[in-house]
Amino acid sequence: MNTSAADMQVVESLKSAISRGVLEEPVNDHATHLLTRLTSPVRVTLLGLPGTGKTEVINMFLRKRVFPRNARMPTMELVYGEKERIYVTTKRGNSTVFESLDFPAILELDPAFLRFELPIDLLKKISFLEVVTSGGIDELSSAIDWASRRTDIAIWCTQVMGEDERVLWNKVPDGIKDHSYLVLTKADVLSSRNQLADRVESLNDIASEEFHAMFPVATLHAIRAHAADGTVDEAKFHGSGGSAFVGDVQRHANRGHRADFDSAHLFVARHNIEKLLGEGSADAKDAKAPEIPEQKITAPAAANSPSPAEAETVDESPVVTADLPPGTLDNEVELFNPELFQSAARFIQKRGASISENVADNADEPPTDVVEKCIEALEELVDMFSNDDSGCPMSEQFLDELHEASDLMVLMQVESGDAPAADAVTLLLQLRRDIETALAA
């Protein structure tokens, strides 16, 4: 995800607000939470029974074989670092550090947990946690509970997704299930046995109900598609299923990070943080921004395993909108989730009417209050479309338009006079006009 100058500014604003103590509790706590989210990679966790190819999936994401086959790695975390460094915690609780990927020496220590810092650009955006146990159901259940609190996106690796696996998956919080993937690893083996199509068919129901998406992937073929010199056999990578899967996870991670930035922009605007910073003393302006603690996963205590918007109901009647210029949606892009767009149009209609009635009843209401109400409406729209897992191309394009509207609304709130309030309401009407145009195409 590309970070704009406006995004960088909101990060600096949050840092300054926290360091200078201009926010009251619990607003300051939420600002700290937002800042941590914005400055941390999206956390991807790989789960599944032993022998389901979790480590090979990580190799596939890294686009090279970092971890040797059949190495019997313990639970491990991968994050970005300027140079290779491996922190080892043994089953006896001892710690040591390696400055190179000396796997024989590392594994000779009988590690319980490994933390890898690697100079791989992908790890600036996505960190990985692979959960490994000896195979007992109770042990894996405890490990899943531990890992769920450290996860943004979950990947369940399997070839069968049997009853025990389904019981374990039921322990995963619903909030994570909305951002999870069911991956049929070793798809080439299933295909060679003429079992792949039937296996995919048998898992369609659970995949649609319990996961964001399902992908069959021939991980070994995907890894072999990437040569040591960095070149990629795109046909082989696509044929393995790896290209589609990796691409979808990265898009999902980018959308989540984008939603975090949108929330931060709206938070800064809603709490007038720029104004509060401007009113600070000269001495306060020189205060050092706080260091955001790096999100690290500590070694598990156990020897072998880790320790344990929906839119509101609205009126269905039509409303006449202002004669606005055309929006930016491309009508050639496919729309196959019209229900979402219809709900969004009704939501804007209802919220716009509420704002207009409030202005009429409170003639002395400051224009900034009108802008803030429009920002709140826009924030709910962003949540609606960010949570859309249908893969609708038009939905993704409209989400981009909402991001641009977010930036405009933030600028409107810091302007003076009556014009920003009128512009904010007009922008909401423009968004509804674009939705209606998309539905009519």
Buried (B, 14 or more C-beta within 10 A) or exposed (E): BEEEEEBEBBBEBBBBBBBBEBBEEEBBEBBBBBBBBBEBBBBBBBBBBEEBBBBBBBBBBBBEBBBBEEEEBBBBBBBBBEEBBBBBBBBEEEEEEBEEBEBEEBBEBEBBBBBBBBEBEBBEBBBBBBBBBEEEEEBBBBBBBBBBEBBBBBBBBBBBBEEEBEEBBEEBEEEBBBBBBBBBBBBBBBBEEEBBEEBBEEBEEBBEEBBBBBBBBBBBBBBBBBEEEEEEBEEBBBBBBBBBBBEBBBEBBBBBBBBBBBBBBBBBBBBBBBEBBEEBEEEBEEBEBBEBEEBEBEBBBBEBBBEBEEBEEBEEEEBEBEEBEEBEBEEEBEBEBEEBBBBBBBBBBBBBEEBEEEBEEEEEBEBBBBBBBBBEBBBBBBBBBBBBBEEBBBBBBBBEBBBEBBBEBBEBBBEEEEEBBBBBBBBBBBBBBBBBEBBEE
